[in-house]
Amino acid sequence: MLPTSPVIALSVAGLLAGCTVGPDYTRPTVSTQEKYIGLEAVNQRHATAHAELLTWWEGFGDPQLTRFITQALQQNLDLAQASARIMQARAGLGAANAALLPSGNISSQAGRAYQSVETPLGRVLSSTPDFDRYGNAYEANLNASWELDVFGGLRRGKEAALAEYQASEAGVAATRLAVTAQTADIYITVRELQARLDVARRQVHTQQDLLATINRLYDKGLAADLQVRQAEGALAQVQASVPVLQTALDTAMNALDVMLGSAPGTNRAILAETSAIPAAPQIAATGTPGELLRRRPDLIVAERRLAASNARIGVAVAEYYPKFSLSGLLGSATTVSSGHLFSGDASQSSGVIGLRWRLFDFGRINAQINQAKGQEAEMLAAYRLAVLRASEDVENAFSALVNHEEQAIVLKQGVDSLSRARDAAFAAYQHGTLSLIEVLQADESMLRASDTQLQAQAESARAAVAAFNALGGGWQPGDTQETAPSQHNKGGV
């Protein structure tokens, strides 16, 4: 608890200076590396197309993907919720601004009463000549009041509301990035599953041919029962993979419809025609880890919330000091008749200077200040952690992009080799030097490798999407207000 005399002295000083209590906000410094660890490997990629960060999805060269992302940005319901939160934050900012201004209201009333003559007052009145038991009262007033923000508590509240509003704006940008990335990720998954289903169905056909061939040989006594059972087991295993892939494809298509703000099944016909898995483009400009602080809207959200928590410390500190208010009334009142309401004799006015001071409640105020400081410490830790995780996202995405792409290249070479081996086996079969079983087995090996290669190709495309999202691609930093208000009072108490 603060001693009374120093508090009074500080209050008088504050009245004279009109200062703003609480700490002034400064953006925290965060140490970052000069460049990303995986940047060199990303720059050495040999992609056929380049993509700009602002419209990175166009770099995949898939018109359907571009149309879906455009539709998602227009209709996604997560974005609608984020936009609604902006409206709420704007209303909070308006209320904080209004608290700094005078408020006024007009009130009026008219009343009619019937006086009892069985009360002491009624007996006295009834004894007077021309006593009328009916009485009228009319009154009209203009009231105005203004809380003087001497110590800046209301101004700190406005700073907090402004920071929250800016955080909500950046939150919309962060949601846009997430919606864009999720739409692209789901679309790539749809194309991957369609391609893998095609391979699986070809594998089923190959295994069926293999089983039929072995059964014919078994009927002639040229194949063992073990070979038949092995072929049947291999066929069943491949057939069982088809419904699993189909279920995953249906789920992905439904998820894409929901991302587009439509009912599941809406775009099923559009997606029925299979298309190639989009190829990951070259990232045109990655920037530096330091620039990521301005490029990632989720980091701006964390920083603005930190600024808001800092301002709330000032709101709490302001409770140490007295609050002064001015109020006034200008009006007219009469009990004669409504015609006398605005006469000179009926006029009335008043003026009041108010003082409210929680003089003996400093223990509670101390607790509120400590709570505000604890919230600021929490927001600071959250901001620093968000910065670290943002850099981690970029590095992980770069690593996944390069390595999955390399895996896909190696697997494609393997598929090409197995394809040539299958062609050679078929040619040997035609010349009678190789059995049909060996041809079908070579075909099955090629298809299995093709399935693995498709998965690696899709993973590399998804890693590219993750990289663009981690870099904050898809929006302009100038789209939101990310800086704190410049009119901070540097003479805080």
C-alpha positions as CSV (number, residue, x, y, z in Angstrom):
1,M,0.0,0.0,0.0
2,L,1.4,3.4,-1.0
3,P,1.8,6.1,1.7
4,T,-0.9,8.7,1.5
5,S,1.2,11.8,1.2
6,P,3.3,10.7,-1.8
7,V,0.1,9.6,-3.5
8,I,-1.4,13.1,-3.0
9,A,1.8,14.7,-4.3
10,L,1.9,12.5,-7.3
11,S,-1.8,13.3,-7.9
12,V,-1.2,17.0,-7.8
13,A,1.8,16.6,-10.2
14,G,-0.3,14.6,-12.5
15,L,-3.1,17.2,-12.5
16,L,-0.6,19.8,-13.6
17,A,1.3,17.7,-16.1
18,G,-1.7,15.8,-17.6
19,C,0.6,12.7,-17.9
20,T,-0.2,9.1,-19.0
21,V,0.5,6.5,-16.3
22,G,1.9,3.1,-17.1
23,P,4.8,1.9,-19.3
24,D,5.1,3.2,-22.8
25,Y,5.2,0.3,-25.3
26,T,8.2,-0.6,-27.3
27,R,8.3,-3.4,-29.8
28,P,10.5,-6.2,-28.4
29,T,13.7,-7.1,-30.1
30,V,14.0,-10.6,-31.4
31,S,17.3,-12.1,-32.6
32,T,17.1,-13.9,-35.9
33,Q,19.5,-15.5,-38.3
34,E,20.7,-13.6,-41.4
35,K,19.3,-16.3,-43.7
36,Y,17.5,-19.6,-43.6
37,I,19.5,-22.8,-43.2
38,G,17.7,-24.5,-46.1
39,L,17.7,-21.5,-48.4
40,E,20.6,-22.6,-50.5
41,A,19.1,-26.0,-51.2
42,V,15.8,-24.4,-52.1
43,N,17.5,-22.0,-54.6
44,Q,19.2,-24.9,-56.3
45,R,15.9,-26.6,-57.2
46,H,15.2,-26.9,-60.9
47,A,11.5,-26.1,-61.0
48,T,9.9,-25.4,-64.4
49,A,7.7,-22.5,-63.1
50,H,8.2,-19.6,-60.7
51,A,5.7,-18.3,-58.2
52,E,5.4,-14.9,-56.5
53,L,4.7,-14.8,-52.8
54,L,1.5,-12.7,-53.3
55,T,-0.2,-15.1,-55.7
56,W,1.9,-18.3,-55.2
57,W,-0.9,-20.7,-56.1
58,E,-0.8,-19.5,-59.7
59,G,2.8,-20.8,-59.9
60,F,1.5,-24.4,-59.8
61,G,0.0,-23.9,-63.3
62,D,-3.3,-25.5,-62.4
63,P,-6.3,-23.3,-63.4
64,Q,-8.7,-25.4,-61.3
65,L,-6.6,-24.9,-58.2
66,T,-6.6,-21.1,-58.8
67,R,-10.4,-21.1,-59.2
68,F,-10.9,-23.1,-56.0
69,I,-8.6,-20.8,-54.0
70,T,-10.4,-17.7,-55.4
71,Q,-13.7,-19.2,-54.4
72,A,-12.5,-20.1,-51.0
73,L,-11.3,-16.6,-50.3
74,Q,-14.8,-15.3,-51.2
75,Q,-17.0,-17.9,-49.5
76,N,-15.0,-19.6,-46.7
77,L,-16.9,-19.5,-43.4
78,D,-13.7,-19.3,-41.2
79,L,-13.0,-16.0,-43.0
80,A,-16.5,-14.8,-42.3
81,Q,-16.0,-15.5,-38.6
82,A,-12.6,-13.6,-38.7
83,S,-14.3,-10.6,-40.4
84,A,-17.0,-10.6,-37.8
85,R,-14.3,-10.5,-35.1
86,I,-13.0,-7.3,-36.8
87,M,-16.5,-5.8,-36.3
88,Q,-16.4,-6.6,-32.6
89,A,-13.0,-5.1,-32.2
90,R,-14.0,-2.0,-34.1
91,A,-16.9,-1.6,-31.7
92,G,-14.6,-1.9,-28.8
93,L,-12.3,0.8,-30.2
94,G,-15.3,3.0,-30.7
95,A,-16.3,2.6,-27.1
96,A,-12.8,3.4,-26.0
97,N,-12.8,6.6,-28.1
98,A,-16.2,7.6,-26.8
99,A,-15.0,7.2,-23.2
100,L,-12.6,10.2,-23.8
101,L,-15.4,12.5,-24.9
102,P,-18.2,14.2,-23.0
103,S,-21.6,12.5,-22.8
104,G,-25.0,14.1,-22.7
105,N,-28.6,13.2,-22.7
106,I,-32.0,14.9,-22.7
107,S,-34.7,13.8,-20.3
108,S,-38.2,15.0,-19.8
109,Q,-41.2,13.9,-17.9
110,A,-44.8,14.8,-17.1
111,G,-46.7,13.5,-14.2
112,R,-50.2,13.8,-12.7
113,A,-51.0,12.9,-9.1
114,Y,-54.2,12.7,-6.9
115,Q,-53.6,13.9,-3.4
116,S,-54.9,12.0,-0.4
117,V,-56.7,14.1,2.3
118,E,-56.2,11.5,5.0
119,T,-52.5,12.3,5.4
120,P,-51.1,15.1,7.5
121,L,-50.1,16.9,4.3
122,G,-53.4,16.3,2.7
123,R,-55.3,17.6,5.7
124,V,-53.3,20.8,5.6
125,L,-53.8,21.3,1.9
126,S,-57.5,20.5,2.0
127,S,-58.0,23.4,4.4
128,T,-56.7,25.9,2.0
129,P,-59.1,27.7,-0.4
130,D,-59.5,26.4,-3.9
131,F,-57.6,23.2,-3.0
132,D,-57.4,20.9,-6.0
133,R,-56.6,17.3,-5.2
134,Y,-55.1,16.8,-8.7
135,G,-51.5,18.0,-9.2
136,N,-49.3,18.2,-12.3
137,A,-45.5,18.2,-12.6
138,Y,-43.5,19.0,-15.8
139,E,-39.7,18.8,-16.2
140,A,-37.2,18.9,-19.1
141,N,-33.5,18.8,-18.7
142,L,-30.2,18.6,-20.6
143,N,-27.6,16.7,-18.7
144,A,-23.9,16.6,-19.7
145,S,-20.9,14.8,-18.0
146,W,-17.3,14.4,-18.8
147,E,-14.7,12.3,-17.0
148,L,-11.3,14.1,-17.2
149,D,-8.6,11.7,-18.2
150,V,-6.0,13.4,-16.1
151,F,-3.7,10.4,-15.6
152,G,-4.3,8.8,-18.9
153,G,-6.1,5.6,-17.8
154,L,-8.7,6.1,-20.5
155,R,-6.0,6.8,-23.1
156,R,-4.3,3.6,-22.2
157,G,-7.6,1.9,-22.6
158,K,-7.9,3.3,-26.1
159,E,-4.4,2.1,-26.9
160,A,-5.4,-1.4,-25.8
161,A,-8.6,-1.3,-27.9
162,L,-6.6,0.0,-30.9
163,A,-4.1,-2.8,-30.6
164,E,-6.8,-5.4,-30.3
165,Y,-8.5,-4.0,-33.4
166,Q,-5.2,-4.2,-35.3
167,A,-4.7,-7.7,-34.0
168,S,-8.1,-8.7,-35.4
169,E,-7.2,-7.2,-38.8
170,A,-4.0,-9.2,-38.9
171,G,-6.0,-12.2,-37.7
172,V,-8.1,-12.0,-40.9
173,A,-4.9,-12.0,-43.0
174,A,-3.7,-15.0,-41.0
175,T,-7.0,-16.8,-41.7
176,R,-6.7,-16.0,-45.4
177,L,-3.3,-17.6,-45.5
178,A,-4.5,-20.7,-43.6
179,V,-7.6,-21.0,-45.9
180,T,-5.5,-20.6,-49.0
181,A,-2.9,-23.2,-47.9
182,Q,-5.6,-25.7,-46.7
183,T,-7.5,-25.4,-50.0
184,A,-4.3,-26.1,-52.0
185,D,-3.3,-28.9,-49.7
186,I,-6.7,-30.6,-50.0
187,Y,-6.7,-30.1,-53.7
188,I,-3.3,-31.7,-54.1
189,T,-4.5,-34.6,-51.9
190,V,-7.5,-35.1,-54.2
191,R,-5.3,-35.3,-57.3
192,E,-2.9,-37.6,-55.5
193,L,-5.6,-40.0,-54.4
194,Q,-7.1,-40.1,-57.9
195,A,-3.7,-41.0,-59.4
196,R,-3.1,-43.6,-56.7
197,L,-6.5,-45.1,-57.3
198,D,-5.8,-45.4,-61.0
199,V,-2.5,-47.2,-60.2
200,A,-4.3,-49.5,-57.6
201,R,-7.0,-50.5,-60.2
202,R,-4.2,-51.3,-62.7
203,Q,-2.5,-53.4,-60.0
204,V,-5.8,-55.2,-59.4
205,H,-6.1,-56.0,-63.1
206,T,-2.5,-57.2,-63.2
207,Q,-2.9,-59.4,-60.2
208,Q,-6.1,-60.8,-61.7
209,D,-4.3,-61.7,-64.9
210,L,-1.4,-63.2,-62.8
211,L,-3.9,-65.3,-60.8
212,A,-5.7,-66.5,-63.9
213,T,-2.4,-67.5,-65.5
214,I,-1.3,-69.5,-62.5
215,N,-4.7,-71.2,-62.2
216,R,-4.4,-72.4,-65.8
217,L,-0.9,-73.7,-65.1
218,Y,-2.2,-75.3,-61.9
219,D,-5.0,-77.1,-63.8
220,K,-2.3,-78.5,-66.1
221,G,-0.2,-79.6,-63.2
222,L,2.5,-77.0,-64.0
223,A,2.1,-74.8,-60.9
224,A,2.0,-75.6,-57.2
225,D,-0.9,-74.9,-54.9
226,L,1.4,-72.6,-52.9
227,Q,1.7,-70.3,-56.0
228,V,-2.0,-70.2,-56.4
229,R,-2.6,-69.2,-52.8
230,Q,0.2,-66.6,-52.9
231,A,-1.4,-65.0,-56.0
232,E,-4.8,-65.0,-54.4
233,G,-3.4,-63.3,-51.3
234,A,-1.6,-60.7,-53.3
235,L,-4.8,-60.0,-55.3
236,A,-6.8,-59.6,-52.1
237,Q,-4.2,-57.2,-50.6
238,V,-4.4,-55.0,-53.7
239,Q,-8.2,-55.1,-53.9
240,A,-8.4,-54.1,-50.2
241,S,-6.4,-51.0,-50.8
242,V,-9.0,-49.7,-53.3
243,P,-11.8,-48.9,-50.9
244,V,-9.3,-47.4,-48.5
245,L,-8.1,-45.0,-51.1
246,Q,-11.7,-44.3,-52.3
247,T,-12.7,-43.4,-48.7
248,A,-9.8,-41.1,-48.4
249,L,-10.7,-39.5,-51.8
250,D,-14.3,-39.0,-50.7
251,T,-13.2,-37.4,-47.5
252,A,-10.8,-35.1,-49.2
253,M,-13.5,-34.0,-51.7
254,N,-16.0,-33.3,-48.9
255,A,-13.3,-31.3,-47.0
256,L,-12.7,-29.2,-50.1
257,D,-16.4,-28.4,-50.5
258,V,-16.5,-27.3,-46.9
259,M,-13.4,-25.1,-47.4
260,L,-15.3,-23.5,-50.3
261,G,-18.3,-22.8,-48.1
262,S,-20.5,-25.3,-49.9
263,A,-22.3,-28.5,-49.0
264,P,-20.3,-31.8,-49.5
265,G,-20.7,-33.1,-53.0
266,T,-21.1,-29.7,-54.6
267,N,-17.9,-29.9,-56.6
268,R,-17.8,-33.7,-57.0
269,A,-18.6,-33.6,-60.7
270,I,-16.0,-30.9,-61.4
271,L,-13.3,-33.1,-59.7
272,A,-14.4,-36.3,-61.3
273,E,-12.2,-35.7,-64.3
274,T,-8.7,-36.6,-63.0
275,S,-5.8,-34.3,-63.5
276,A,-2.1,-34.5,-62.8
277,I,-0.7,-33.6,-59.3
278,P,0.4,-30.0,-59.5
279,A,4.2,-29.6,-59.7
280,A,5.9,-27.5,-57.0
281,P,7.1,-24.2,-58.5
282,Q,10.3,-22.3,-57.7
283,I,10.0,-19.8,-54.8
284,A,10.9,-16.4,-56.3
285,A,11.7,-14.5,-53.1
286,T,12.0,-15.9,-49.6
287,G,13.2,-12.8,-47.8
288,T,15.1,-13.0,-44.5
289,P,14.1,-14.4,-41.1
290,G,14.0,-10.7,-39.9
291,E,11.6,-9.8,-42.6
292,L,9.4,-12.7,-41.6
293,L,8.3,-10.7,-38.5
294,R,6.6,-8.3,-40.9
295,R,5.4,-10.9,-43.4
296,R,3.6,-13.3,-41.1
297,P,0.3,-11.9,-40.0
298,D,0.1,-14.4,-37.1
299,L,3.3,-12.8,-35.7
300,I,1.6,-9.4,-36.1
301,V,-1.4,-10.7,-34.1
302,A,0.9,-11.9,-31.3
303,E,2.8,-8.5,-31.3
304,R,-0.4,-6.4,-31.2
305,R,-1.8,-8.5,-28.4
306,L,1.4,-7.8,-26.5
307,A,1.0,-4.1,-27.1
308,A,-2.6,-4.3,-25.8
309,S,-1.5,-6.1,-22.6
310,N,1.2,-3.4,-22.1
311,A,-1.5,-0.7,-22.3
312,R,-3.7,-2.5,-19.8
313,I,-0.9,-2.1,-17.2
314,G,-1.5,1.7,-17.5
315,V,-5.2,1.2,-17.2
316,A,-4.6,-0.7,-13.9
317,V,-2.0,1.9,-12.6
318,A,-4.4,4.7,-13.2
319,E,-6.6,3.3,-10.5
320,Y,-4.0,4.6,-8.0
321,Y,-5.0,8.1,-8.7
322,P,-8.2,10.1,-8.3
323,K,-10.7,10.5,-11.1
324,F,-12.3,13.9,-11.8
325,S,-15.5,14.5,-13.6
326,L,-17.6,17.5,-14.6
327,S,-21.3,17.4,-14.9
328,G,-23.9,20.0,-15.5
329,L,-27.7,20.3,-15.9
330,L,-29.7,22.9,-17.7
331,G,-33.5,22.6,-17.8
332,S,-36.9,23.7,-16.6
333,A,-39.4,22.4,-14.1
334,T,-42.9,23.5,-13.0
335,T,-45.9,22.1,-11.1
336,V,-48.3,24.7,-12.5
337,S,-49.0,23.8,-16.1
338,S,-47.1,22.9,-19.2
339,G,-47.4,26.4,-20.4
340,H,-45.1,27.6,-17.7
341,L,-42.5,24.9,-18.4
342,F,-40.1,27.2,-20.3
343,S,-40.8,30.4,-18.5
344,G,-38.0,32.2,-16.7
345,D,-39.2,31.3,-13.3
346,A,-39.2,27.6,-14.2
347,S,-35.6,27.5,-15.3
348,Q,-33.1,25.5,-13.3
349,S,-29.4,24.7,-13.7
350,S,-26.6,23.0,-11.8
351,G,-22.9,22.3,-12.1
352,V,-20.9,19.6,-10.3
353,I,-17.2,18.8,-10.0
354,G,-16.9,15.1,-9.1
355,L,-14.0,13.3,-7.4
356,R,-13.7,9.5,-7.1
357,W,-10.6,8.0,-5.4
358,R,-10.1,4.4,-4.3
359,L,-8.0,5.8,-1.5
360,F,-8.2,2.7,0.8
361,D,-8.3,0.1,-1.9
362,F,-4.6,0.0,-2.9
363,G,-4.2,-3.7,-2.0
364,R,-6.8,-4.6,-4.7
365,I,-5.2,-2.2,-7.2
366,N,-1.8,-3.7,-6.6
367,A,-3.3,-7.1,-7.4
368,Q,-4.9,-5.8,-10.6
369,I,-1.5,-4.3,-11.6
370,N,0.3,-7.5,-10.9
371,Q,-2.3,-9.4,-12.9
372,A,-1.8,-7.0,-15.9
373,K,1.9,-7.4,-15.7
374,G,1.6,-11.2,-15.6
375,Q,-0.6,-11.1,-18.7
376,E,2.0,-8.9,-20.5
377,A,4.7,-11.4,-19.5
378,E,2.6,-14.2,-20.9
379,M,2.0,-12.3,-24.2
380,L,5.7,-11.5,-24.5
381,A,6.6,-15.2,-24.1
382,A,3.8,-16.1,-26.6
383,Y,5.2,-13.6,-29.1
384,R,8.8,-14.9,-28.8
385,L,7.6,-18.5,-29.1
386,A,5.5,-17.6,-32.2
387,V,8.6,-16.1,-33.8
388,L,10.7,-19.2,-33.1
389,R,7.9,-21.5,-34.4
390,A,7.5,-19.3,-37.5
391,S,11.2,-19.8,-38.4
392,E,10.8,-23.5,-37.6
393,D,7.9,-23.7,-40.0
394,V,10.0,-22.2,-42.8
395,E,13.0,-24.5,-42.2
396,N,10.8,-27.6,-41.9
397,A,9.0,-26.7,-45.1
398,F,12.2,-26.1,-47.0
399,S,13.7,-29.4,-45.8
400,A,10.5,-31.3,-46.8
401,L,10.3,-29.6,-50.2
402,V,13.9,-30.4,-51.2
403,N,14.0,-33.9,-49.8
404,H,10.6,-35.1,-51.1
405,E,11.4,-33.6,-54.4
406,E,14.7,-35.5,-54.5
407,Q,12.8,-38.6,-53.4
408,A,10.3,-38.2,-56.2
409,I,13.1,-37.8,-58.8
410,V,14.9,-41.0,-57.6
411,L,11.6,-42.9,-57.6
412,K,10.8,-41.7,-61.1
413,Q,14.1,-43.0,-62.3
414,G,13.2,-46.3,-60.6
415,V,9.8,-46.4,-62.3
416,D,11.4,-45.7,-65.7
417,S,13.9,-48.5,-65.1
418,L,11.1,-50.9,-64.0
419,S,9.0,-49.8,-67.0
420,R,11.9,-50.7,-69.3
421,A,12.3,-54.0,-67.5
422,R,8.7,-54.8,-67.9
423,D,8.9,-54.0,-71.7
424,A,12.0,-56.3,-71.9
425,A,10.2,-59.0,-70.1
426,F,7.2,-58.8,-72.4
427,A,9.4,-58.9,-75.4
428,A,11.1,-62.0,-74.0
429,Y,7.7,-63.5,-73.4
430,Q,6.7,-62.9,-77.0
431,H,9.9,-64.8,-78.1
432,G,9.1,-67.6,-75.7
433,T,12.1,-67.1,-73.4
434,L,10.1,-65.8,-70.4
435,S,6.9,-66.9,-68.8
436,L,3.8,-64.7,-68.5
437,I,4.1,-64.9,-64.7
438,E,7.4,-63.1,-64.8
439,V,5.9,-60.4,-67.1
440,L,3.0,-59.8,-64.8
441,Q,5.4,-59.7,-61.8
442,A,7.5,-57.1,-63.5
443,D,4.3,-55.1,-64.3
444,E,3.2,-55.3,-60.6
445,S,6.6,-54.1,-59.4
446,M,6.5,-51.1,-61.8
447,L,3.0,-50.2,-60.5
448,R,4.0,-50.5,-56.9
449,A,6.9,-48.1,-57.5
450,S,4.6,-45.8,-59.4
451,D,2.4,-45.5,-56.3
452,T,5.3,-44.6,-54.1
453,Q,6.5,-42.1,-56.6
454,L,3.1,-40.4,-56.7
455,Q,3.1,-40.1,-52.9
456,A,6.5,-38.4,-53.0
457,Q,5.4,-36.1,-55.7
458,A,2.3,-35.0,-53.8
459,E,4.4,-34.6,-50.6
460,S,6.8,-32.3,-52.4
461,A,3.8,-30.2,-53.7
462,R,2.3,-30.0,-50.2
463,A,5.7,-29.0,-48.8
464,A,5.8,-26.1,-51.4
465,V,2.4,-25.0,-50.1
466,A,3.6,-25.2,-46.6
467,A,6.7,-23.1,-47.5
468,F,4.7,-20.4,-49.1
469,N,2.3,-20.3,-46.1
470,A,5.2,-20.3,-43.6
471,L,6.8,-17.3,-45.5
472,G,3.5,-15.4,-45.2
473,G,2.8,-15.5,-48.9
474,G,-0.7,-14.5,-50.1
475,W,-1.1,-11.0,-48.7
476,Q,0.6,-7.6,-48.5
477,P,1.9,-6.4,-45.1
478,G,0.4,-3.0,-45.8
479,D,-3.1,-4.5,-45.7
480,T,-3.3,-4.2,-41.9
481,Q,-2.1,-1.6,-39.4
482,E,0.8,-3.4,-37.7
483,T,2.4,-0.5,-35.8
484,A,1.5,0.9,-32.5
485,P,0.0,4.4,-32.3
486,S,2.7,7.1,-32.6
487,Q,1.2,9.5,-30.1
488,H,2.6,7.8,-27.0
489,N,3.1,10.2,-24.1
490,K,6.8,9.9,-23.1
491,G,6.2,11.5,-19.8
492,G,4.5,8.7,-18.0
493,V,4.1,8.8,-14.2
